[in-house]
């Protein structure tokens, strides 16, 4: 049976209920707040006895989710979201029993553990004081099957009396994950996906559940609101979230749609290290995908988000941004501009991207953590050896460390004229593999980062050893003596301090060739606003086993006939 997309306002009207006016869908100047729970645990998928897909440790999972919902209510998040198969259904019952519920105009989108049709009927019977909406077949079926529910929890009012009602809307997964045989063999397929809107002119909201992305086309399947702004949610329990087929829906759309399109995607997986029925999640890849063209990339914004586990990446091909969440278990709390601000004057319609507010870590309760840790990076530096003191120092922001590394090893993007981030480390391709040092846990790019760090360590060793590093016929002769590598806050294109106090730039490329060196030299000079850089630039590289230096030679010096200077016009000769 084909999947139907249905507007929830029509369904509510049939039940005598008003459509909620959700804050997240109002296209105005106000920011909205989102709380995402990136759950970590071991998941079981079994068909022995009770067929079930969900947490092995029910007690710990229940404790975490009960505490999460209380936190979400206390913080007043406009939108909360959890991954597929993560929330025990008992926690929903606890919310209803203890009145731990979203405020009016807020919505909770909860990925729950699997249910059998019988267990779903029991849930309905035990919670008959609320409105529960789902496909009728799910509640009446007697098949020995599984349901994979996404639950929308919100409040609205009765049209006749104005009485506030709590509503649970169950949306069941419509397409199985082929790599999970128990799900594929036992899933009772849903046939309906729901679309929220405040009215026809508001932002729209929809959810696709994990492998549903395999058979969705954002233009074709969601044609009901292709000309409207929308927020698409993608909860997952996925061991390979960056497989081309699974992410093609967003790759294709973001690469083909117009600039600054009013559509955003939030993808939320289980945390790295979770076990999916015997297969580890090596990388969760939870992220926000946005076309906002005025997204804030100031050092303050990027650093604030870095410290709280949200990492900016420039999606070059799509002229978009991917903001990747730290891969560990956490609750991420951030504010963001509405997907659309079309009701405002045109000069006020710019969207500046998400700003992290808090990150909570589980420690016998959810504790607010304000500083990001990057232990994987520190371990790699220790393995490589050499002097990485600049990078290991907490005094230097990650964005500054990444600029310094990029400059020191020549990873500069000559096309980034618009940006304060010409570093290639901030660029991300359609494969969604992040090159940022803050995302060192990304297994796809760790090896490349290790190679870059090795080049940096080689540069530090060359500087420390001296050995006539500075050519005597260069404009940098004043740098002869003790040099140190450091980040220059006044100009990102200098990385060396020396005896004279005048900064210079020394780059180590490793194995390279003259053409690449000339290209890098031209790029650095074109990007820098400092006319002195050409004279203060030294590029070190190896070509065909020979160590070479590229630099601008100084003009000859006129001296006495006995002058021994190599660049003197009247230099002394031996004839």
Secondary structure, 3 states (H helix, E strand, C coil): CCCEEEEHHHHHHHCCECCCCCHHHCCCCCEEEEEEEECCCEEEEECCCCCEEEECCHHHHHHHHHHHHHHHHHHCCCEEEECCCCECHHHHHHHHHHCCCCCCCCEEEEEECCECHHHHHHHHHHCCCCEEECCHHHHHCCCCCEECEEEEEEEEEECCCCCEEEEEEEEECCCCCCCCHHHHHHECCCCEEEEEECCCCCCEEEECCHHHHHHCCCCCCCHHHCCCCEEEEEECCCCCCCCHHHHHHHHHHHHHCCCCCCEEEEEECCCCCCEECCEECCCCCCEEEECCCCCCCCHHHHHHHHHCCEEEEEECCCCEEEEEECCCCEEEEEEEECCCCCCCCHHHCCCCCCEEEEEEEECCCEEECCCCCCHHHHHHHHHHCCCCHHHHCCCCCHHHHHHHHHHHHCCECCCCCCCCCCEHHHEECCCCCCCCHHHCCCCCCHHHHHHHHHHHHHHHHHHHHCCCCCCCCECCHHHCCCCEECCCCCCCCCCEECCCCCCEEEEEEEECCHHHHHHHHHHHHHHCCCCCHHHHEEEEEEECCEEEEEECECCCECCCCCECCCCECCECCCC
